[in-house]
């Protein structure tokens, strides 16, 4: 027989500990996803700016040729 006593009270205390860990993990995940969303949004803005600049340069070159 094992030395730890498996009682209802000890089960409740283990469950309470697990609930705290789950809440902590959820909070950290939410923060990380918010940070990731910010990075993706910033990358998207950079790509739009780059595309706009390329289009402006192409139009300028076409107008000088024509």
Rosetta constraint file for C-alpha pairs under 8 A:
AtomPair CA 5 CA 10 HARMONIC 7.81 0.50
AtomPair CA 6 CA 10 HARMONIC 6.29 0.50
AtomPair CA 6 CA 11 HARMONIC 6.95 0.50
AtomPair CA 7 CA 11 HARMONIC 6.19 0.50
AtomPair CA 8 CA 12 HARMONIC 6.20 0.50
AtomPair CA 9 CA 13 HARMONIC 6.29 0.50
AtomPair CA 10 CA 14 HARMONIC 6.18 0.50
AtomPair CA 11 CA 15 HARMONIC 6.14 0.50
AtomPair CA 12 CA 16 HARMONIC 6.09 0.50
AtomPair CA 13 CA 17 HARMONIC 6.26 0.50
AtomPair CA 14 CA 18 HARMONIC 6.27 0.50
AtomPair CA 15 CA 19 HARMONIC 6.14 0.50
AtomPair CA 16 CA 20 HARMONIC 6.41 0.50
AtomPair CA 17 CA 21 HARMONIC 6.44 0.50
AtomPair CA 18 CA 22 HARMONIC 6.15 0.50
AtomPair CA 19 CA 23 HARMONIC 6.22 0.50
AtomPair CA 20 CA 24 HARMONIC 6.19 0.50
AtomPair CA 21 CA 25 HARMONIC 6.12 0.50
AtomPair CA 22 CA 26 HARMONIC 6.08 0.50
AtomPair CA 23 CA 27 HARMONIC 6.14 0.50
AtomPair CA 24 CA 28 HARMONIC 6.24 0.50
AtomPair CA 25 CA 29 HARMONIC 6.04 0.50
AtomPair CA 26 CA 30 HARMONIC 6.10 0.50
AtomPair CA 27 CA 31 HARMONIC 6.33 0.50
AtomPair CA 28 CA 32 HARMONIC 6.18 0.50
AtomPair CA 29 CA 33 HARMONIC 6.07 0.50
AtomPair CA 30 CA 34 HARMONIC 6.15 0.50
AtomPair CA 31 CA 35 HARMONIC 6.24 0.50
AtomPair CA 32 CA 36 HARMONIC 6.11 0.50
AtomPair CA 33 CA 37 HARMONIC 6.03 0.50
AtomPair CA 34 CA 38 HARMONIC 6.30 0.50
AtomPair CA 35 CA 39 HARMONIC 6.36 0.50
AtomPair CA 36 CA 40 HARMONIC 6.23 0.50
AtomPair CA 37 CA 41 HARMONIC 6.07 0.50
AtomPair CA 38 CA 42 HARMONIC 6.14 0.50
AtomPair CA 39 CA 43 HARMONIC 6.15 0.50
AtomPair CA 40 CA 44 HARMONIC 6.12 0.50
AtomPair CA 41 CA 45 HARMONIC 6.33 0.50
AtomPair CA 42 CA 46 HARMONIC 6.32 0.50
AtomPair CA 43 CA 47 HARMONIC 6.22 0.50
AtomPair CA 44 CA 48 HARMONIC 6.21 0.50
AtomPair CA 45 CA 49 HARMONIC 6.17 0.50
AtomPair CA 46 CA 50 HARMONIC 6.13 0.50
AtomPair CA 47 CA 51 HARMONIC 6.07 0.50
AtomPair CA 48 CA 52 HARMONIC 6.12 0.50
AtomPair CA 49 CA 53 HARMONIC 6.23 0.50
AtomPair CA 50 CA 54 HARMONIC 6.22 0.50
AtomPair CA 51 CA 55 HARMONIC 6.18 0.50
AtomPair CA 52 CA 56 HARMONIC 6.16 0.50
AtomPair CA 53 CA 57 HARMONIC 6.17 0.50
AtomPair CA 54 CA 58 HARMONIC 6.17 0.50
AtomPair CA 55 CA 59 HARMONIC 6.18 0.50
AtomPair CA 56 CA 60 HARMONIC 6.18 0.50
AtomPair CA 57 CA 61 HARMONIC 6.23 0.50
AtomPair CA 58 CA 62 HARMONIC 6.12 0.50
AtomPair CA 59 CA 63 HARMONIC 6.10 0.50
AtomPair CA 60 CA 64 HARMONIC 6.29 0.50
AtomPair CA 61 CA 65 HARMONIC 6.25 0.50
AtomPair CA 62 CA 66 HARMONIC 6.19 0.50
